[in-house]
Amino acid sequence: MRVSALLRAARHVRWYIRELTDETAYERYVTHARDRHPGASVPSRREFERMRTARQEKDPRQGFRCC
């Protein structure tokens, strides 16, 4: 197998894992916020994660808690 094919496969695996673990949620949020609200400030990654966790804990349908 060529090195370029291995690199391409590694990129696909990395993309899949990041999507599966929702690591790209903040990046998608920033893109959305800048497209829809260009003048608004975008929260930091830490603030985004806090807002996201609070929203998930508030809604029992999210399945965030086990009990």
N, C-alpha and C positions, 0 to 999 in steps of 0.2 A: 504494500500500500504506500502511496506517495505521501510525503509530508503535507502537502496542501489538502489532500483528502482527509488526513487525520485532523488537521486544524479545523477544517470545515465541520467535521463530525463533532469535535470538541465544542465548537461554537453552538451547534444545534443542541447538544446536551446541556450546555450552560443556559441557553435560552429556555429550554424546557423546564429545568429545575427552578430557575428564577420565576417563571410563570406559575409553576405548580405551588411554590411556597408563597406566592403573591408578593415577592420582593419588588416587583415593578409597580406596585400600586401607587407609590409616591410619585414616581416618574410620570405615570399616566395622569395623576391628579394635577401635577404642575403644568403639564401640557394643556390639559382641559382648562385650568384656571386662567392661564395666559391667553388662550384662544378666546374664551368667553368673556373674561373680565380683564382686559389688558391693563387697566389703571390700578387694579387692586393689588395689595401686597399678598404674597404667597407665604403661608406659614412654613416654618422650618420643618425638617424631617421629624424631629422630636415632637413638635406641636401637632403635626399631622397624625403621628402614631397615637398620641394621647387622645385626640378627637375621635379617631377611628376605634380605639379600644372602648372609650366611653359610649359611643354609639352602639357598638356590639353588645356591651353589657346591658344597655338599656332595653334592647329588643331581644326577647327570649327566642324568637324564631331564628336568630343568627346561629344558635347552637354553640355559643362561646363557652358556656359553663357546662360542666358535666352533671351537676346535681340540681 
